[in-house]
């Protein structure tokens, strides 16, 4: 449900999600980010202070709890307090 209906953040840039979310693959448009800021190890924020879990859930037509519990155990998580 997030296909073409989500965003990620990278160094303060809002990156629109492009196309269909397929299995574990999601594509974000980085065309507005200067090339010198991007490298092979760059990471984007999918759920963060910039894009709160409730915003993700609203775009998916659900609630934050469901988004968090359906992520599964294949994804790396970084918890910050």
N, C-alpha and C positions, 0 to 999 in steps of 0.2 A: 504493500500500500504506500510505501514511501517513494516508489519510482517516480522520478521527476517532481518530487514533492518534499525535498529535504535539503539541508545545507550542512556544510562542515566549515570549520574555521582553521586558518593557517596564518600565523604571524599577524593576526588582526584582519586578515582578508576573509570575507564571506564567500565561500565557494558553493555555487549551486550544484546540486546533484543532477546528473545527466543520464537519461535513459533508464533502463529497467534494472532493478536490483536483482542479480542472478546468483543464487547460491550464496557464496561469501564474497562476491565481487560487486563493488559499487564504484562508480566513476564520478569524479567531481571536476568541474571546469576550473582549471588553474590559469586560464589565459590572462587574467588581470594581475597575476603575481609576477613581479620581475624575475627573469630567469636566474639571476645571480642569487636569489633567495632560496632556490629549490635545488635539492640534491637527492640522490638515490635513497638516503636515509631519512628524508623529511617525513614528518608525521602530521596528521591532521586531527583536529578535535571533533569527534562525532557527537559526544555528549559532554558538555562542559559548562562553565559559567556563561559562555557566550550563547550556547544553544542548550538550554535546560531540558531535562528529561520530559517535563510536561509539555514543552514546545514540540519535541519529537513525537510524543504521544498524540498531541492534537493533530499534527500533520498526518499521522497514521490512523486517525479515527479511533483511538483507544485511550487508555490511561497509562501513566508512567509505570505503575506496578507491573502491568503486562509486558511492557517493553523490556524492563529489567529482568523479569523472570524468563523471558523467551530468548534471551541472548545465547543461552547455551554455555558450554564450558570450553569451546574452541578458541575463544577470544582472549587476548591479553588484556588484563585490567590494571589500571593504575589508580589507586585510591589516594586522594589528597585531602588532608584535614586542615 
